[in-house]
Amino acid sequence: MENLDSLKGKNIQYYVIDAGWYANQHGWEKSHEDWQFNHEQFPNGLKTVIEEIKKNNMVPGIWFEI
């Protein structure tokens, strides 16, 4: 949420959440395909973050490593 505040007025169209959104249950290199969000990083879930991104007039995106 702090990052969103610092981007206000910067004419940025997309806000992509990179690696780190998913849970690190088995180590980063083995957790790629679990696609379970990280409860420590996002205690209120991803929906809350996505709503805030949209409120800041940006398109939310998420990194997937297949």
SVG drawing of the C-alpha trace seen along z (x, -y; Angstrom):
<svg xmlns="http://www.w3.org/2000/svg" viewBox="-12 -14 27 42">
<polyline fill="none" stroke="black" stroke-width="0.4" points="0.0,0.0 2.9,-2.3 4.2,-1.8 0.8,-2.9 1.0,-6.2 4.4,-7.0 3.2,-6.4 0.3,-8.9 0.6,-11.3 3.4,-9.4 1.3,-8.4 1.8,-4.7 -0.8,-2.5 0.0,1.0 0.9,2.2 2.3,5.8 2.9,7.8 6.1,9.7 7.4,12.9 6.6,12.9 2.8,12.9 2.8,16.7 3.5,18.7 7.0,19.8 6.1,23.2 8.8,25.3 11.4,22.7 11.0,20.2 12.2,22.5 9.7,25.2 6.7,23.0 6.2,21.5 3.4,23.8 1.5,23.9 -0.1,20.5 -1.3,20.0 -0.9,16.4 1.4,15.5 -0.7,14.9 2.3,13.1 2.7,10.6 -1.0,10.2 -2.8,10.8 -6.1,9.4 -5.8,11.3 -5.0,10.2 -8.5,8.8 -7.8,5.9 -4.6,5.0 -6.3,5.3 -9.1,2.9 -6.5,0.3 -4.6,0.6 -7.8,-0.1 -8.6,-3.0 -5.3,-4.5 -6.3,-4.3 -3.9,-1.5 -4.5,1.9 -3.5,4.7 -1.3,7.5 0.3,10.6 3.4,12.5 3.0,16.2 6.0,18.5 4.8,21.6"/>
</svg>
